[in-house]
Amino acid sequence: MPGIDECLLEAMRLPGARGAALVDWTSGLALGTVGEAPGGDHEAAAAEAAELARLAAEQRAFAPAGGGAGEDAPDAADPPVEDLILSNRDSYHVLRFVRTSFDSSVFLHLWLGRADGNLALARIRLGEMAGRLVLG
């Protein structure tokens, strides 16, 4: 099972990857970074991405449907949102929330060049990476 560094290096092997980070969305701190940073500063990019993640994660409109008991009920350890995708003229930002044994306040942030990135592949692979990532 890969740790943070291995996971981020694997993310950088995706077509079009410019940079990747593992971020704690409650504090806005980058737990690990690799490649370029959007805006040139990894810490600022982590804080800004965490702000976006918090906005989505804390809104009831984006919560999973069905809060009661049953097969579709969310597990307390599950992240509140699966992923977020933000696009601009030249790139994509994919934020993939990671399930953890503690409070699930961590996400992978992948920055992809739009011209050579494959958004569908990145989303699938980030999901796989998030499932294998070992924290702690």
CORSUL-V555114 format. One record per helix or strand of 3 or more residues. SS is the DSSP state (hx for helix, st for strand). FROM is the first residue (numbers start at 0). TO is the last residue. If there is no record, write none. Layout:
BEGIN
SS,FROM,TO ; SS,FROM,TO
END
This chain:
BEGIN
hx,3,11 ; st,16,23 ; st,28,34 ; hx,37,39 ; hx,41,56 ; hx,59,61 ; st,82,86 ; st,90,97 ; st,105,112 ; hx,118,131
END
